Amino acid sequence: MKSERRRFRRFDVALDVAFDQEAKAVAGITKNISRSGLCFESPVFDHRLNEKVELRIKLPEQDTFIPFSGNVAWTKQVADRYLVGLEFQEIDKAAKVEILDYAYDLWIETQKRAGAIVQ
């Protein structure tokens, strides 16, 4: 059996993210998020491991993006897309709680629909 290396539970959640690359805004979407970081998918990504990247993330009920930064933990090219693992470095604490609460609430609803949680 494969052992789990992650310290925190990851929640599958699709949130819009954006970052700048070569002076152009690039859009992406999160695949999952945890207390320590997130994984997102993007059509382009040209940053090195451990490089600090400035991003913006948007919750569905908000009109604005929340800025944050993270270090590139890993990248993987899959067909014409990139998967990127990012470790949080600088993020407003209240914003982080709001994002994680949203992801957790979505996870709870998914678990209820699947019958894994009885009300």
DADARA-V818619 format. One line per field, one symbol per residue. ss: DSSP state (2 for helix, 1 for strand, 0 for the rest). phi: phi as a letter, one per 40 degrees, with the letter a starting at -180 (. if undefined). Layout:
# DADARA-V818619
ss->???
phi->???
This chain:
# DADARA-V818619
ss->00000000001100011111100111111111100011111100000000011111110000000111111111111100111111111110222222222222222222222000000
phi->.ccccccbcbbcabbcbaabafgbcbcaacbaaacbiabbbacaabbcdgccbcbbbbcdcbcbcccabacccabacbfbbbbbcbcdbbaddccccccccccccccdccccccgcbcc
